[in-house]
Amino acid sequence: MLRKTTAVAVMGLTLVGSAIPGMAQATVKPVSTSLMINQQKVIKHSPLISVNQRTMINLQELRNITGGQLTEKAGTYQLKVQQKSLIFQTGKSTVTVNGKEQKVEQGAVLYQGKVYVPLRWTMESLSAQVKWDGKADEIQVTNLPVVQGEKPASTFQTLTEEQLSAEEKSFIESVKGERGVHQQGDLYVIAYGEAPNPGYGLVVDHTEQSWEMLKVYVKQTKPEANKMYPMVISYPYVAGKISTPPYTTVTFYDVDTGNVLFEGDKNTPQKGK
């Protein structure tokens, strides 16, 4: 439950909470919990906050994530995402969902000039699923609807062999033995290089996007203990496409070390044709 685990996160902070206007007994504290939405880590420009042990998210930032439409009128805030309409009013413990008023345990609040809404309740009202990973101190949201075309989103779409053209297959064959990241147009090939057995490989873990930068995090897998592998030379690789807004910089990182992928390795060029 987010309610309990968020309280633990708040206790670990040295920041002093401040009272919310109009809520005499409530205090608000920023929390360091990270946020993963639809398998993409969110770079937050406003921190999540905790109010009465409930995690809250900046409404404007939620609008940016979903690509929805946000309007303000006479102190009420309406967020429209696909077929869902949510109307919040700060200081009220109710939210109007598609014209029907619903009671919530913690309503919208105004903090440092920004409107915050209950994260779990709002995400679930948009038909998403919310999960808490205590070990990673991370809130994971899946199946959150996103309005296409409102805000360009950059993701790494892994491709199967059946999805590749003959030209793309030929390019992969020409570079898969060379350890590094290779690019041809919007096609990226992450090549492990020569491996002594099929137990070695590469997996795209997640992506992070912040303004004009996309970070792709890759995990280098190793043979499982006590598992037999044929001693056959292999050339593991991951092929995928990235559709990015103009002027977006794409960088690949090792998810385990946090360093640039293959950094320090010899012969790891970013090869393009």
C-alpha positions as CSV (number, residue, x, y, z in Angstrom):
1,M,0.0,0.0,0.0
2,L,1.3,3.4,-0.9
3,R,-0.1,4.9,2.3
4,K,2.2,2.9,4.6
5,T,5.4,2.8,2.5
6,T,5.3,6.5,1.7
7,A,5.2,7.2,5.5
8,V,8.5,5.3,5.8
9,A,10.1,7.2,3.0
10,V,9.0,10.5,4.6
11,M,10.5,9.6,8.0
12,G,13.9,9.1,6.3
13,L,14.0,12.7,5.0
14,T,15.7,15.6,6.9
15,L,13.5,18.1,5.1
16,V,11.1,20.0,7.4
17,G,7.4,19.8,6.3
18,S,5.3,22.9,5.9
19,A,1.6,23.3,6.7
20,I,-0.8,23.6,3.8
21,P,-3.0,26.7,3.9
22,G,-6.5,25.8,5.0
23,M,-5.4,22.5,6.5
24,A,-4.3,23.3,10.1
25,Q,-3.3,19.7,11.1
26,A,-1.9,18.6,7.8
27,T,1.7,18.9,6.8
28,V,3.3,18.3,3.4
29,K,6.8,16.9,2.8
30,P,8.5,16.2,-0.5
31,V,9.5,12.5,-0.9
32,S,12.4,11.0,-2.9
33,T,10.4,8.1,-4.2
34,S,11.0,7.5,-8.0
35,L,8.1,7.0,-10.5
36,M,8.0,4.5,-13.3
37,I,5.1,4.9,-15.8
38,N,4.4,2.4,-18.5
39,Q,7.9,1.0,-18.0
40,Q,9.5,4.4,-18.5
41,K,11.1,6.2,-15.6
42,V,9.8,9.7,-15.1
43,I,12.1,12.6,-14.7
44,K,10.1,14.8,-12.4
45,H,10.4,18.6,-12.5
46,S,8.4,18.8,-9.3
47,P,8.9,16.3,-6.5
48,L,6.2,13.9,-5.3
49,I,4.8,15.1,-1.9
50,S,3.2,13.3,1.0
51,V,0.0,14.7,2.6
52,N,-1.6,12.7,5.5
53,Q,0.6,9.8,4.5
54,R,-0.7,9.8,0.9
55,T,1.5,10.4,-2.1
56,M,0.5,13.3,-4.3
57,I,1.6,14.3,-7.8
58,N,1.8,17.7,-9.5
59,L,-1.3,18.0,-11.7
60,Q,0.5,19.9,-14.4
61,E,3.2,17.2,-14.5
62,L,0.5,14.5,-14.7
63,R,-1.0,16.4,-17.7
64,N,2.4,16.4,-19.4
65,I,2.8,12.6,-18.8
66,T,-0.6,11.7,-20.2
67,G,-0.8,14.3,-22.9
68,G,-4.3,15.1,-21.7
69,Q,-6.0,18.5,-21.6
70,L,-5.9,20.6,-18.4
71,T,-8.1,23.6,-17.8
72,E,-8.7,25.8,-14.8
73,K,-11.9,27.8,-14.1
74,A,-12.9,29.5,-10.9
75,G,-10.6,27.4,-8.7
76,T,-11.5,24.1,-10.3
77,Y,-9.1,22.0,-12.4
78,Q,-10.3,19.6,-15.1
79,L,-8.1,16.9,-16.5
80,K,-9.3,15.2,-19.7
81,V,-7.5,12.0,-20.8
82,Q,-9.2,10.1,-23.6
83,Q,-12.7,9.3,-22.4
84,K,-12.1,10.3,-18.7
85,S,-12.8,13.7,-17.2
86,L,-11.6,14.4,-13.6
87,I,-12.5,17.7,-11.9
88,F,-10.5,18.6,-8.8
89,Q,-11.0,21.5,-6.4
90,T,-8.3,22.3,-3.8
91,G,-9.4,21.8,-0.2
92,K,-12.3,19.5,-1.2
93,S,-12.3,15.7,-0.5
94,T,-14.4,15.0,-3.6
95,V,-13.6,14.7,-7.3
96,T,-16.0,14.7,-10.2
97,V,-15.4,11.8,-12.5
98,N,-17.3,11.9,-15.8
99,G,-20.0,14.1,-14.2
100,K,-20.4,12.0,-11.0
101,E,-19.0,13.2,-7.7
102,Q,-16.8,10.7,-5.8
103,K,-15.4,11.0,-2.3
104,V,-11.6,10.6,-1.8
105,E,-9.6,10.2,1.4
106,Q,-7.2,13.1,0.4
107,G,-8.3,15.7,-2.1
108,A,-6.3,18.1,-4.2
109,V,-4.1,20.6,-2.4
110,L,-2.2,23.8,-3.3
111,Y,1.5,23.6,-2.4
112,Q,4.1,26.2,-3.4
113,G,1.7,27.6,-6.0
114,K,1.1,24.2,-7.6
115,V,-1.9,21.9,-7.5
116,Y,-1.2,18.3,-6.3
117,V,-3.6,15.4,-6.6
118,P,-3.7,11.9,-5.0
119,L,-1.4,9.8,-7.1
120,R,-2.9,6.3,-6.6
121,W,-6.5,7.3,-6.7
122,T,-6.0,9.5,-9.9
123,M,-4.0,6.8,-11.7
124,E,-6.6,4.1,-10.9
125,S,-9.4,6.4,-12.0
126,L,-7.7,6.6,-15.3
127,S,-7.8,2.8,-15.5
128,A,-4.1,2.3,-14.7
129,Q,-2.6,-0.1,-12.2
130,V,-0.4,1.1,-9.4
131,K,2.3,-1.0,-7.6
132,W,4.8,-0.1,-4.9
133,D,8.3,-1.5,-5.0
134,G,9.7,-1.0,-1.5
135,K,13.2,-2.3,-2.3
136,A,13.7,0.1,-5.1
137,D,11.6,2.9,-3.4
138,E,9.6,3.2,-6.6
139,I,6.0,3.6,-7.6
140,Q,5.2,1.6,-10.7
141,V,2.2,2.6,-12.9
142,T,1.2,0.4,-15.8
143,N,-1.5,0.7,-18.5
144,L,-1.8,4.5,-18.0
145,P,-3.7,5.8,-21.1
146,V,-1.7,8.4,-23.1
147,V,-3.2,10.8,-25.6
148,Q,-1.2,10.3,-28.8
149,G,0.0,13.4,-30.6
150,E,-0.3,15.8,-27.7
151,K,3.2,15.4,-26.6
152,P,5.9,13.5,-28.6
153,A,7.2,10.6,-26.5
154,S,10.5,8.8,-27.1
155,T,10.7,5.1,-26.4
156,F,12.9,2.2,-27.5
157,Q,10.7,-0.3,-29.4
158,T,12.4,-3.6,-29.5
159,L,12.0,-5.4,-32.9
160,T,11.7,-9.1,-33.6
161,E,13.3,-10.6,-36.7
162,E,9.9,-10.8,-38.4
163,Q,9.5,-7.0,-38.1
164,L,12.8,-6.2,-39.8
165,S,13.2,-5.5,-43.5
166,A,15.8,-7.2,-45.7
167,E,17.9,-4.1,-45.6
168,E,17.7,-3.9,-41.8
169,K,18.7,-7.5,-41.5
170,S,21.6,-7.0,-43.7
171,F,22.8,-4.0,-41.6
172,I,22.5,-6.1,-38.4
173,E,24.6,-8.9,-39.9
174,S,27.3,-6.3,-40.8
175,V,27.6,-4.9,-37.3
176,K,26.5,-7.5,-34.8
177,G,30.1,-8.8,-34.3
178,E,31.3,-5.3,-33.3
179,R,30.7,-4.5,-29.7
180,G,28.9,-1.2,-29.4
181,V,25.8,0.8,-30.5
182,H,25.2,1.1,-34.2
183,Q,22.7,3.2,-36.0
184,Q,21.1,3.3,-39.4
185,G,18.3,5.9,-39.6
186,D,15.9,5.3,-36.8
187,L,17.2,1.7,-36.3
188,Y,19.6,1.1,-33.4
189,V,21.5,-2.1,-33.0
190,I,23.0,-2.8,-29.5
191,A,25.7,-5.4,-30.1
192,Y,27.4,-7.4,-27.4
193,G,30.1,-8.7,-29.7
194,E,31.5,-12.2,-29.7
195,A,30.3,-14.3,-26.7
196,P,31.6,-17.8,-25.9
197,N,28.0,-19.2,-25.3
198,P,24.4,-18.2,-25.6
199,G,24.2,-17.4,-21.9
200,Y,25.4,-13.9,-22.5
201,G,23.0,-11.3,-23.8
202,L,21.5,-7.8,-23.7
203,V,18.1,-6.6,-22.5
204,V,16.6,-3.1,-22.7
205,D,15.5,-2.4,-19.1
206,H,13.8,1.0,-19.3
207,T,14.1,4.5,-20.7
208,E,14.2,7.9,-19.2
209,Q,13.2,11.1,-21.0
210,S,13.9,14.6,-20.0
211,W,13.3,17.5,-22.4
212,E,15.6,16.9,-25.4
213,M,17.4,13.8,-24.0
214,L,16.4,10.1,-24.1
215,K,18.4,7.7,-21.9
216,V,18.1,4.0,-22.8
217,Y,19.2,1.6,-19.9
218,V,20.5,-1.8,-21.0
219,K,21.3,-4.8,-18.9
220,Q,24.1,-7.1,-19.9
221,T,23.0,-10.6,-18.9
222,K,25.4,-13.5,-17.9
223,P,25.0,-17.3,-17.9
224,E,22.9,-18.6,-15.1
225,A,24.7,-20.6,-12.4
226,N,24.4,-24.4,-12.6
227,K,23.0,-24.2,-16.1
228,M,24.7,-25.9,-19.1
229,Y,25.2,-24.0,-22.3
230,P,26.5,-25.3,-25.6
231,M,30.0,-24.0,-26.3
232,V,28.9,-22.1,-29.5
233,I,30.2,-18.7,-30.4
234,S,27.2,-16.3,-30.5
235,Y,26.7,-12.6,-31.3
236,P,24.0,-11.3,-29.0
237,Y,22.3,-8.1,-30.0
238,V,19.1,-6.1,-29.5
239,A,17.6,-4.2,-32.4
240,G,15.0,-1.5,-32.0
241,K,13.7,1.8,-33.3
242,I,13.4,5.1,-31.6
243,S,11.0,7.7,-32.7
244,T,12.1,11.0,-31.2
245,P,11.1,14.7,-31.4
246,P,13.5,16.9,-33.3
247,Y,16.9,17.6,-31.7
248,T,16.6,14.7,-29.2
249,T,19.9,13.2,-28.0
250,V,19.9,9.5,-27.4
251,T,22.4,7.9,-25.0
252,F,22.7,4.3,-23.9
253,Y,23.6,3.4,-20.3
254,D,24.5,0.2,-18.4
255,V,21.6,-0.2,-15.9
256,D,23.8,-2.0,-13.3
257,T,26.7,0.6,-13.3
258,G,24.9,3.7,-14.4
259,N,27.8,4.4,-16.8
260,V,27.6,4.9,-20.5
261,L,27.1,1.5,-22.1
262,F,30.3,-0.3,-23.0
263,E,32.3,2.7,-21.6
264,G,35.9,1.8,-21.3
265,D,35.6,-1.1,-23.7
266,K,37.8,-1.2,-26.7
267,N,36.3,-0.9,-30.2
268,T,32.9,0.4,-29.2
269,P,32.0,3.0,-31.8
270,Q,28.6,4.4,-32.5
271,K,28.5,3.3,-36.1
272,G,26.0,4.7,-38.6
273,K,25.4,4.1,-42.3
